[in-house]
Amino acid sequence: MFLSGSMAQRIQVISRHLQQKKAFEEKNGATRRLTSFEAGPHIIEYDADVDGLHSSIVDEVLTEGALSFLAELVQHFNKDVLELYRRRAEVQTKIETGTYEFGFSPETAQIRKGIWQVEPVPSVLLDRRVDVGDVAPDDARALVSALNSGAQGVQCDFDDGFCPTWRNVLLGIRNVMDASQGVLCYPDSVRAHSVAIVSNAAVMMLRPRAWCMTEMHFYVNGRAIPGPLLDYGLLIYHCGAELEMRGKGPFFYCSKVENYLEARLWNSIFTWSEVKLGLKKNSVKACVLIENITASFQMDEILYELRNHSAGLNCGIWDYSASFIARFAQRSDMIFPDRTKYVTMECGFMRNYMRLLVDTCHKRGAIATTGMAGLVLDPKWDKATRQAKLQEVRLAKHFEAEKGGSDGALIYDLNLKGLVAEVFGGGLGRLNQLNRPLSSASIGPADLLEVPPGGITLEGVRFNTEIVVRFIDSWLRGRGSFVYRNSAEDSATAEISRSQIWQWVRHGLYTEGKDAITLSLVMEFACETADELAQEGREAQIPPALVDDRVASALSLYRMLVSVPVFPRFITTFLYEQALFHEFARRRSPIM
């Protein structure tokens, strides 16, 4: 996680984090030995003894060719990656000291004013009405079901909806390898046969981890490899040529890009990979997720840097909202209200952000998509309840499609595919809205930095706490997403939830009912959630000692997360750096 302090202190922390050798073993008091491999002048060390995974899967993923490719990839872009981290630290320091100016840079005005468009995408990417989101690739059943759903795309997610245990990472890569060849399947005990991928399966949109994540089980020349480079490198090496041959890729999502220079880095990585692996020029396409307020001022520039590799932009409500708090955590004048009551895509700053993203994309000939419908239908609902819930989704997506001009969105529940496809098809089966007239609205910095009005409810404090504790518990179980109150929750919703709790406690705020929001209050709610989790564990017949240990650990991590004096930039980075997380990762899972 990125810490506060002077610029020099920040860079020192980042450098130490990247260069630590065998830090994972030392931090956990482990004696596991790493396997070494020489790739030319480079020394690779990795954990080949993976809990819960057959050695054959490890060998199939970490082949000599893949290891050599990863080593070259990491070393070729090492200076650029270090500069990315240095720049991020510098920007955050400037924001905290009040010296960073949010706005559209005059240095890149010619790009914004220029007449240019991105390279046309392959025909399979012209229809992006429905992507299935949060599909953890280590779950073969979920991946096959999503690919067979009839949606246009599937987000094979190593980021927000994924828990990056070493087992999950390698198994996820292996499953995508099989899926790219059309041979992935899963056993169906009810129908007594295996379910395979259909011939007209959806397109896979591969989503590597964000730059804030490091892989502590894999080292190149003594340095832990950045998570996105490991994920991308293995995916492009094993699947790139196969997906290209089938006309279905390789296509990617790029998470949490913060500025156009990071887009330039990704573009360089794509170009280098194409040459290195003999792929067609500009065959790699990527949709950038605009999840940070600094990136919202540079969307033209981001598309321009990726103009030969662009698959458009995507906006999502919760990561973007959380970035507000992350950027302005110490400011009492930038308090976000209760997200469940006051923050929607229709509120001022979100509406302006969506409109600017859509107009920017369509002006440049790029597809623009919006966030995920998180509703999970309950078969026990009566007809009236079901219809009411579906209508909520319909209205929300209708706003994005008709008012915002979005070309598509994501779903979690496969049963929503037909509804969302119909909404974004305008009832006429349109593929996209690239020919729709652009908005005449002029959107400036103030429009993108407008904090939504509203207060804080006690129920909002309780709900945010429930989501964070349950998310931590889910990670300790090796899962990156879960369903709660018929809604899909992942690191995006956990991110905004814990950010709000930290901000409200930090600034000593009160609810609309005059309740003081204190650490004591949120821990009381956390303990109530822990009791619920313990009861759920008992009902699932999990040994009480295991459940109690896990729940107590989740409580401990929650308290630390919301009470630390320095705001952790990312909940995923915070959890991944905790010894408890890796300890639980070692305990789980039968051999697969």
C-alpha positions, 0 to 999 in steps of 0.5 A, a space after each residue: 500500500 502507498 503510505 503518507 510522508 515526503 516524496 522521498 519516503 514514499 519512493 523508498 517504501 515502494 522501492 523496498 516493496 518491489 525489491 524485497 527478496 523472499 519477503 513472503 517467506 520471511 514475513 510468514 515465518 515460512 521455510 518453503 523453498 523456491 524453485 530456481 530457473 535461469 532464463 539467459 541472464 535472468 534468475 527466476 524464483 517461484 513457489 512450485 509447491 502450491 497448496 491445493 494444486 497438482 504439480 502438473 498444473 503448475 508445470 503446464 502453466 510455468 513452462 520454460 518458455 513462459 518463464 523466459 518470456 516473463 523474465 524478458 517482459 519484466 526486465 524490458 519494462 522494469 524502468 517504466 514500471 518503476 517510473 509508474 510507481 514513482 509518478 503515482 507517489 508524486 501525484 498523491 503527495 501533491 494532492 495531499 499537500 494541495 499542490 496538484 491541480 485537477 483539470 484538463 492539461 494544456 500540454 495535451 490540448 492538441 490531442 483533445 482538439 485534434 481530429 482522429 479516431 481509434 483503429 476500428 475494432 474487430 467485428 466481434 467487439 462492435 457489440 458490447 451490450 452485455 459482458 458477464 462481470 466478476 467471473 473468477 477464472 479459477 472457477 471452471 463452472 462459473 467460467 463455462 457457464 458465462 461463456 455459454 450464456 449468450 452474452 457478448 463478452 465474459 470478463 475473466 477477472 483476475 482483479 476485482 472479483 478475484 482472490 489472488 492466492 497463488 493457487 487461484 492465479 495458476 488455476 485461473 491461468 490454466 482454465 483460461 488456457 483450456 477455454 481459449 482452445 474451447 476444451 474447458 469443461 466441468 462435471 455436472 452431477 445432476 445431468 451426469 455428464 460434463 458441460 463443455 463450452 459451446 461453439 458460439 461462446 462469448 468473447 473472453 475479455 481478460 482482466 489482469 490485476 491492477 498495478 497496485 498488486 504484486 505477486 509474492 510467489 514469483 521473483 525475477 532477479 530478486 524482485 517480486 513481479 508486478 501482478 499485472 505483468 505476471 497475469 498478462 504475460 502468462 495469458 498472452 504467452 499461452 493464449 494469444 496465438 490461439 485466440 487470434 487464430 479463432 478471431 476472438 482476441 487476445 482482448 483485455 481489460 486494463 484496471 485502475 489506469 490513473 493517467 495517459 502515461 500508464 496507457 502508453 506503457 500498456 500500449 508499449 507492452 502490447 506492441 512488444 508482446 505482438 512482436 515477441 510472440 509473432 502475433 499480428 500487428 495491433 491484434 491485442 485490444 484493450 478496454 480501459 476501466 476509468 476508475 480514478 478521478 485523475 484518469 477522468 481528465 485524460 480520457 482523450 489522451 488515454 484513447 490516443 495512446 492506445 489508439 491502435 489497441 483500443 477496445 474503448 473505455 468503461 466506467 464503474 460507480 464504486 471504484 470511481 467513487 472510492 478514488 475520491 475518498 482515496 485522493 481526498 481522505 484527509 479533507 473534511 470538506 470532501 465527505 462522501 454521503 451514504 452511498 446506498 441512499 445518495 450515490 447513483 449514476 444519476 447524481 451530478 458527478 457520476 452523470 457528468 463522468 459517464 457523459 464525458 466518457 461516452 462522448 469522448 469514446 464516440 467522438 473517437 470511434 470507440 465503444 463506451 460501456 458502463 457498470 455492473 448490474 449486481 442484482 442476483 435473482 432469488 428463486 424464492 421471490 414471488 412474481 411481484 417482488 421479482 418484477 419490481 427488482 427487474 424493473 429497478 435494473 431496467 430503469 438504471 440501465 435505461 438511464 445509462 443507455 438512453 440518457 447516457 448513450 452507453 453501448 453496454 454494461 456488465 451483469 453478474 446474474 446470467 438471468 439478467 442477460 436478456 433484459 440488459 441486452 434488450 435495453 442497450 439494443 433499444 428494443 431494435 437489436 442495435 449493436 452500439 450507439 457509435 452513430 448517436 449525436 454527441 452531447 452538447 454539454 460542456 463538462 469542466 473540472 468542477 462538474 467532475 469534482 462535485 461531491 454528492 449532497 446528502 448525509 449519513 444513515 446509521 443503516 448505511 454505516 452498518 451496511 458498509 461494515 457488513 460488506 467489508 467484514 464479509 469481503 475480508 472473510 471471503 478473501 480468507 476463504 479464497 473467494 474474491 466475490 460473494 452474494 449478500 442480500 441478493 447483490 454481488 459484492 466484490 473488491 469494488 463495493 468493499 473499496 467504497 464501503 471501507 473508504 467511507 467507514 474510514 473517512 467517517 470515523 477519521 473525521 468524527 462525523 454523525 449520522 442524520 439521526 445524530 449518532 456519533 460514528 466512532 470506532 466503537 460503533 463500527 466495531 459493534 456492527 462488525 461483531 454482529 456481522 461476525 456472529 452472523 458469519 459464525 452461524 452461517 459456518 455452523 449451518 454449513 457444518 464447517 468445524 467451529 474452530 475453523 470458523 471462529 479462527 477465520 471470523 476472528 481474523 476477519 475482525 482483526 483485519 477490519 479493525 486495522 483497516 478502518 482505524 489506521 491513521 494513514 488511509 490505505 490506497 487499496 483494500 486488496 493491496 492491504 489484505 494481500 500484504 497481511 500474513 494472515 491472508 497467506 496463512 489461510 491460503 495455505 490451509 484451504 483446498 483439496 488437491 485439484 
